[in-house]
């Protein structure tokens, strides 16, 4: 059974850090390219970051470059998104999305709130 389970603390103050995780099972996640996307209230999906299957290459949208860091531990079938210096524009529901050929698996989403 395919499962992608996200976890991470969801409420932080501006300027603080937060790490999201995605744990996968039921498929060979090490073959998959993974994206992080987010959806703010009332807005569409927005691509945030990606990481290749080996974890050797990452990409980020301009607004998070230098603040967000994606990584993965294929031995643990776990993906991470370290988010530092969070800003008021970062709150959203964050999703990890695994893609390989025609297969795509989504995490359930983690709501991130930035509030003082």
C-alpha positions in Angstrom: 0.0 0.0 0.0 1.4 3.3 -1.1 1.7 5.9 1.7 3.2 9.4 1.8 2.9 10.9 5.3 3.9 14.4 6.0 4.8 15.7 9.4 6.3 18.8 11.0 5.4 21.5 13.5 2.9 23.8 11.9 2.9 27.1 13.9 6.0 29.3 14.1 6.8 32.9 14.6 8.1 35.1 11.8 11.9 34.7 11.4 11.9 31.3 13.0 12.6 27.9 11.4 10.5 24.8 10.7 11.3 21.4 9.1 8.8 19.4 7.2 9.2 15.7 6.6 7.6 13.2 4.2 7.9 9.6 4.9 7.0 7.2 2.1 6.3 3.5 1.9 4.8 1.0 -0.5 6.9 2.1 -3.5 10.6 2.7 -4.4 10.7 6.3 -3.5 14.4 6.5 -4.4 13.5 6.4 -8.0 11.3 9.5 -7.7 11.9 13.1 -8.3 10.1 15.1 -5.6 8.5 18.5 -5.6 7.3 20.6 -2.7 4.3 22.7 -3.6 2.1 25.0 -1.5 -1.3 26.5 -1.5 -2.0 29.6 0.4 -5.6 30.4 1.4 -7.6 31.5 -1.6 -4.7 30.9 -4.0 -3.7 28.3 -6.4 -0.9 25.7 -6.1 2.6 27.2 -6.2 5.8 25.3 -6.8 8.3 25.7 -4.0 11.2 23.4 -4.5 12.3 20.1 -6.0 15.0 17.5 -5.5 16.2 14.8 -7.9 16.1 11.1 -7.1 19.6 10.9 -5.8 19.3 14.0 -3.7 22.2 15.7 -5.5 20.3 18.4 -7.2 17.7 20.8 -5.9 15.8 23.8 -7.2 13.9 26.6 -5.5 11.5 29.3 -6.4 13.2 32.7 -6.1 11.2 33.8 -3.0 12.6 30.9 -0.9 16.1 30.7 -2.3 18.6 30.9 0.5 15.9 30.3 3.2 14.6 26.8 2.3 16.7 23.7 1.9 15.5 20.4 0.5 17.1 17.1 1.3 16.3 13.4 1.3 17.5 10.3 3.0 16.7 7.4 0.6 17.8 4.8 3.1 15.0 6.0 5.4 12.6 6.8 2.5 12.2 10.3 4.0 12.2 13.7 2.5 12.9 17.0 4.3 12.2 20.7 3.7 14.1 22.9 6.1 12.5 26.3 6.1 14.5 29.1 7.8 13.7 32.8 8.4 10.0 32.2 7.7 8.2 35.2 6.3 4.5 36.3 6.5 4.1 35.2 2.8 5.1 31.6 3.5 2.0 30.4 5.3 0.3 27.7 3.2 -0.5 24.1 3.1 2.6 22.4 1.9 2.5 19.2 -0.1 5.3 16.8 -1.1 4.7 15.3 -4.5 6.6 12.2 -5.8 6.8 11.8 -9.5 8.3 9.0 -11.7 7.2 8.4 -15.3 3.4 8.4 -15.1 3.1 7.8 -11.4 2.5 10.6 -8.9 1.9 10.4 -5.2 1.0 13.3 -2.9 1.4 13.7 0.8 -1.7 14.8 2.8 -0.4 18.3 3.3 0.9 20.2 6.3 -0.6 23.6 7.2 2.2 26.0 8.0 1.2 29.1 10.0 3.5 32.0 10.6 2.2 34.2 13.4 3.6 36.2 16.3 
